[in-house]
Amino acid sequence: MPPRFIPKQVDLTNYVLILSKNPILLWVGNSLFILLNAVILSIGIVAMAGYALSIYQFPGKNLIFWLFIMSMMFPRVVMIIPLFVLVKTIGLTDSIFGAILPLLHYPFGILLFKTFCDGIPREMIDSGRIDGASELRIIFSIAIPICKPIIGALILFQSLAALGDFLWQMLILQKPQIQTLLIGLVAAAMRRGADSDMNINPIGIQLATGVILFIPLMIIFIFTSRYFVKDIKLGGIKE
C-alpha cells in the first residue's frame, strides 16, 4: 500500500498457468466458429429482412415491422426458459449450433438496416432490375455496399454478443469439448483457487482471465469501428 498502477516487476506466471493448463486452442476454435456463423447468418438475415421491409409494399408490412421492434422490449433473461425448451425440443442442447441459433434473431439490426435502405435512391434499385439483376444480386451488389457503415456496426455488435453470451452458453454448452473461450476460462478461473499445486493468489488468475477475454473484443473493435466511425453519414449516398 498504496497500490501501484505500474508494477516494479512484470510477472506473467498467471498467464502461463492459464495457457498451459487449459485447451485454449480448442476453446478459441469453438468461439470463432460461433462468431463467424452468427455474424454471417445474422447479417444475411438482417440484410434481406431490412431490404424487404424498406423496398417492398405488401399487406401486413407495418405489423411485421412493429412486431420485430416490440420483441426488443423483452429482456433476454425473460426468454431464457422458453428458448431453452425450444432448443431442447429440436435436439440442439450440448451443441454449438444451439449457441448460434438465438443470435440469428436480431431485430435491432433489422431496424438499422431498414433505416439505411430507406435512404437508398429508388433509381438505383430500378436500374438494377432493368439490367436483369435478381433481387438477391441487388441486395448484395447495391444495398450492402451502400450500407457498409452499418454493416460494420452490426458485425461489431454481433461479435460482442457471440463472445459475451455467458448465461446462454453456460446453459447450452455443458460438454468441455464444445465450450467457448468465455465459458472455459471463467470455469477454469473459478476452479484454480482450489488447486493444491498453485501457490499463487487466485485473484491473479481471475484478473489474468479477464485480460485474455478482453483481447479478442479489442481486436474486433479495432477492425470494425472504422466503418461506422468514419462513414456513418447517410449523406454520403449519391445518385
C-alpha positions in Angstrom: 0.0 0.0 0.0 -0.6 2.3 -1.7 -1.2 0.1 -4.8 0.9 0.8 -7.9 -0.6 1.1 -11.3 2.7 0.3 -12.9 4.3 -2.8 -11.3 8.0 -2.8 -10.5 8.4 -6.3 -11.8 6.5 -7.9 -14.7 5.3 -11.4 -13.8 3.5 -13.5 -16.4 3.0 -16.5 -14.1 -0.8 -16.3 -14.1 -0.9 -16.1 -17.9 1.4 -19.1 -18.3 -0.6 -21.2 -16.0 -3.9 -20.3 -17.8 -2.5 -21.0 -21.2 -0.6 -24.2 -20.3 -3.3 -25.9 -18.1 -6.3 -25.4 -20.4 -7.2 -26.3 -24.0 -7.1 -22.7 -25.2 -6.9 -23.5 -28.9 -10.0 -25.7 -28.7 -11.9 -23.0 -26.9 -10.7 -20.3 -29.3 -11.8 -22.5 -32.3 -15.2 -23.0 -30.8 -15.6 -19.3 -30.2 -14.5 -18.4 -33.7 -16.9 -21.0 -35.2 -19.8 -19.5 -33.2 -18.7 -16.0 -34.0 -18.3 -16.4 -37.8 -21.6 -18.4 -38.2 -23.6 -16.0 -36.0 -22.2 -12.9 -37.8 -22.6 -14.3 -41.4 -26.0 -15.8 -40.9 -27.5 -12.9 -38.9 -26.1 -10.2 -41.2 -27.6 -12.1 -44.2 -31.0 -12.4 -42.5 -30.8 -8.8 -41.4 -29.9 -7.6 -44.9 -32.8 -9.4 -46.6 -35.4 -8.6 -43.9 -34.4 -4.9 -43.7 -34.3 -4.6 -47.5 -37.7 -6.2 -47.9 -39.3 -4.0 -45.2 -37.9 -0.9 -46.8 -38.3 -1.5 -50.5 -41.4 -3.8 -50.9 -45.0 -3.0 -50.3 -47.1 -5.9 -49.1 -50.1 -6.4 -46.7 -49.1 -6.5 -43.1 -45.7 -4.9 -43.6 -46.1 -2.4 -40.8 -47.4 -5.0 -38.4 -44.5 -7.3 -39.1 -42.0 -4.4 -38.6 -43.6 -3.4 -35.3 -43.6 -7.0 -34.1 -39.8 -7.0 -34.7 -39.5 -3.7 -32.8 -41.7 -4.9 -29.9 -39.5 -8.0 -29.5 -36.7 -5.7 -28.5 -38.7 -4.7 -25.4 -38.3 -8.1 -23.7 -35.0 -8.7 -21.8 -33.0 -11.6 -22.9 -33.2 -13.3 -19.4 -37.0 -13.4 -19.7 -36.8 -15.5 -22.8 -34.2 -18.0 -21.5 -36.6 -20.7 -20.3 -38.8 -20.8 -23.4 -35.8 -20.6 -25.6 -34.1 -23.4 -23.8 -37.3 -25.5 -24.1 -37.3 -24.8 -27.8 -33.7 -25.7 -28.4 -34.1 -28.9 -26.3 -37.2 -29.8 -28.3 -35.2 -29.6 -31.6 -32.3 -31.5 -30.1 -29.6 -28.8 -30.1 -28.7 -28.9 -26.4 -25.0 -29.6 -25.9 -24.4 -28.4 -29.4 -22.5 -25.4 -30.8 -25.5 -24.8 -33.2 -27.7 -24.4 -30.1 -25.5 -21.4 -29.1 -25.7 -19.9 -32.6 -29.5 -20.2 -33.0 -30.6 -17.3 -30.6 -28.1 -14.9 -32.2 -29.9 -15.1 -35.5 -32.9 -13.2 -34.0 -31.6 -9.6 -34.4 -34.4 -7.1 -34.6 -32.2 -4.1 -33.8 -30.1 -5.0 -36.8 -33.2 -5.2 -39.0 -34.2 -1.7 -37.8 -30.8 -0.2 -38.6 -30.6 -1.8 -42.0 -34.1 -0.8 -42.9 -33.3 2.8 -41.9 -30.3 2.8 -44.2 -32.2 1.2 -47.0 -34.8 3.9 -46.8 -32.1 6.4 -47.9 -31.1 4.4 -51.0 -32.3 6.2 -54.2 -35.0 4.1 -55.8 -33.5 4.8 -59.2 -30.5 2.6 -58.3 -32.8 -0.3 -57.4 -34.8 0.2 -60.6 -31.7 0.4 -62.8 -30.5 -2.9 -61.3 -33.8 -4.5 -62.2 -33.7 -3.1 -65.7 -30.3 -4.6 -66.2 -31.7 -8.0 -65.3 -30.3 -8.4 -61.8 -32.1 -10.6 -59.4 -33.3 -9.3 -56.0 -30.5 -11.1 -54.2 -28.0 -9.6 -56.6 -29.4 -6.1 -55.9 -29.2 -6.7 -52.1 -25.6 -7.9 -52.2 -24.3 -5.6 -55.0 -26.2 -2.4 -54.3 -27.8 -2.4 -50.8 -25.0 -3.9 -48.8 -22.1 -1.9 -50.2 -24.1 1.3 -49.6 -25.0 0.2 -46.1 -21.3 -0.8 -45.4 -21.1 1.6 -42.4 -24.0 0.0 -40.6 -22.8 -3.5 -41.6 -19.5 -2.7 -39.7 -21.5 -1.6 -36.7 -23.7 -4.8 -36.8 -20.6 -7.0 -37.1 -19.2 -5.4 -34.0 -22.5 -5.7 -32.0 -23.0 -9.3 -33.1 -19.4 -10.2 -32.3 -19.7 -8.8 -28.8 -23.0 -10.8 -28.4 -21.4 -14.0 -29.7 -18.3 -13.7 -27.5 -20.1 -12.4 -24.4 -23.3 -14.5 -24.2 -22.3 -16.1 -20.9 -25.6 -17.2 -19.5 -26.9 -18.9 -22.6 -23.6 -20.6 -23.5 -23.3 -21.8 -19.9 -26.7 -23.5 -20.2 -26.2 -25.0 -23.6 -22.5 -25.8 -23.8 -22.1 -28.4 -21.0 -19.5 -30.6 -22.6 -15.9 -29.4 -22.2 -15.0 -30.1 -25.8 -17.6 -27.7 -27.1 -17.2 -24.9 -24.6 -16.1 -21.4 -25.8 -13.2 -19.3 -24.5 -15.5 -17.4 -22.3 -17.1 -20.4 -20.5 -13.9 -22.4 -20.4 -11.8 -19.6 -18.9 -14.4 -18.5 -16.4 -14.9 -22.1 -15.2 -11.1 -22.6 -15.1 -10.5 -19.4 -13.1 -13.1 -20.4 -10.5 -11.5 -23.9 -10.1 -7.9 -22.7 -9.9 -8.3 -21.4 -6.4 -8.7 -24.9 -5.0 -5.7 -26.4 -6.9 -3.0 -27.6 -4.4 -0.2 -27.2 -7.0 -0.7 -23.5 -7.4 0.9 -21.3 -4.7 -0.5 -18.0 -6.0 -3.3 -15.7 -5.3 -6.4 -17.0 -7.2 -7.4 -13.3 -7.7 -4.4 -13.0 -10.1 -5.8 -15.9 -12.2 -9.2 -14.2 -12.4 -7.7 -10.9 -13.4 -5.5 -12.5 -16.0 -8.5 -14.3 -17.3 -10.3 -11.0 -17.7 -7.4 -9.6 -19.7 -7.3 -12.6 -22.0 -11.1 -12.4 -22.6 -10.8 -8.6 -23.4 -8.1 -9.1 -26.1 -10.4 -10.6 -28.8 -13.1 -7.9 -28.2 -10.4 -5.2 -28.6 -9.2 -6.7 -31.8 -12.7 -6.9 -33.2 -13.4 -3.3 -32.3 -10.2 -2.1 -33.9 -11.1 -3.7 -37.2 -14.8 -2.8 -37.4 -15.0 0.6 -35.7 -13.6 2.5 -38.7 -16.7 1.5 -40.8 -19.2 3.3 -38.7 -17.0 6.0 -37.1 -15.8 7.4 -40.4 -18.7 6.7 -42.8 -21.8 6.7 -40.7 -23.4 9.7 -42.5 -26.3 8.9 -44.8 -25.4 12.0 -46.8 -22.6 10.0 -48.4 -25.2 8.3 -50.7 -25.1 9.9 -54.1 -27.4 9.3 -57.0 
